[in-house]
Amino acid sequence: MNINIRRGGDDYFLNRLFSYLNSELDGTIHSIKPLRGNVYLVDTQDSRFILKGYQELRKLKIQEAFTSSLRHAGFDSSYKFLRMKSILPFQGLYYGCIEYLKQQEKRFDYGTQSERDEGVALLSKFHDHSGLLVPSFTGMLPKADLARKWQHRKDEFTKNLPVVHFYVNSAVTNEILGWAEVSLSRFSALKTELEQEQPTILHGDVAHHNFLRAKGGKLYLIDFDLISIGPRAYDMLQYANRILPYLDWNFDSLKKIFYFKKWLRYESFLYGLLYPADILREWNRLVREQNPIPPIRLSPLVDMTINQFQQRKKFLADVQSELAK
């Protein structure tokens, strides 16, 4: 038996999981390596796959059905779940086995224009295909409510201000909250213009690590835990927020990306761009998960909040000028 532990883990749990898998699966398990959370890399005598645990059997079944349906709809740039003889319940979780996609050594990131363009093109292609599945998954998936999500994030950030103010001046956080309030108010009032188009199934988490560059060079979109039904503009807003730091918050650079040209004609989309989603999300996550806050995670967050502040103000002014046209 070979159990590889890359970070502090529970040896007893891994030993039991190892034994359980050997009793339930065909073939001999050679190793289990924790990746993150309830996700493991499993090597057998003749294959390799990803093992992922879900808190509810329903969630696992939706993931299996969605990835299979997506493949049948013509989108082959993602993983598939492997067929199993039986369900794999273990210690309160339900485990699914996912096709292993071997990554290139140089991983996908938003640091280059070519990769930003390729990522948004793949996301748009995903929307084209996932939109065909909306009738089949209505009732299974939640309806996206971006305004409500942003309101909750702003409220949580406001409660976390006593901690944030240990590291960031209140004048900065007051201005950031001002951006959030204006953006949220106007976006909520205007968002129906985005909802007029045919809904699609949204990815919901377009972080760079959910784009995987395989060994052969092909780009894949992975991890559909946050899928919901709504206007594709919601994913595009999140994608824009993810790449803007790499564009130095330059609005003209965003306008040059083909897949944003359509959305930048909508007032609601422009107001959505003003919402400081990344700052609020990361501070809330840090306060929620870390006590005390480790310096290695604090430093990039302070940089995001303070050192990019003037660039963001310039971006805000440029978007407001666009809105005034």
VENBEL-V156478 format. One record per backbone hydrogen bond with DSSP energy under -1.0 kcal/mol. NH is the residue of the N-H (numbers start at 1). CO is the residue of the C=O. Records with the same first field share a line. If there is no record, write none. Layout:
# VENBEL-V156478
NH->CO / CO
This chain:
# VENBEL-V156478
2->30
4->32
14->10
15->11
16->12
17->13
18->14
19->15
20->16
21->17
22->18
23->19
24->20
25->21
30->43
31->43
33->41
35->39
36->39
39->36
40->51
41->33
42->49
43->31
44->47
45->28
49->42
50->98
51->40
52->96
53->38
54->94
60->56
61->57
62->58
63->59
64->60
65->61
66->62
67->63
68->64
69->65
70->66
71->67
72->68
73->69
74->71
75->70
82->97
90->93
93->90
94->54
95->88
96->52
98->50
99->80
104->213
116->112
117->113
118->114
119->115
120->116
121->117
122->118
123->119
124->120
125->121
126->122
127->123
128->124
129->125
130->126
131->127
132->129
133->130
134->131
137->133
138->134
140->137
141->137
144->229
149->145
150->146
151->147
152->148
153->149
154->150
155->151
156->152
157->153
158->154
159->155
160->156
163->160
164->160
165->161
166->163
167->164
168->164
172->169
173->169
174->170
175->171
176->172
177->173
178->174
179->175
180->176
181->177
182->178
183->179
184->180
185->181
186->182
187->183
188->184
189->185
190->186
191->187
193->190
194->191
195->191
200->230
202->228
210->207
211->208
212->220
214->218
215->102
217->214
220->212
221->77
222->210
227->224
228->202
229->142
230->200
234->231
236->232
237->233
238->234
239->235
240->236
241->237
242->238
243->239
244->240
246->243
248->245
249->244
254->250
255->251
257->254
260->257
261->258
264->260
265->262
266->263
270->266
271->267
272->268
273->269
275->272
277->275
280->276
281->277
282->278
283->279
284->280
285->281
286->282
287->283
288->284
289->285
290->286
297->294
298->294
299->295
302->298
303->299
304->300
305->301
306->302
308->303
309->306
312->308
313->309
314->310
315->311
316->312
317->313
318->314
319->315
320->316
321->317
322->318
323->319
324->320
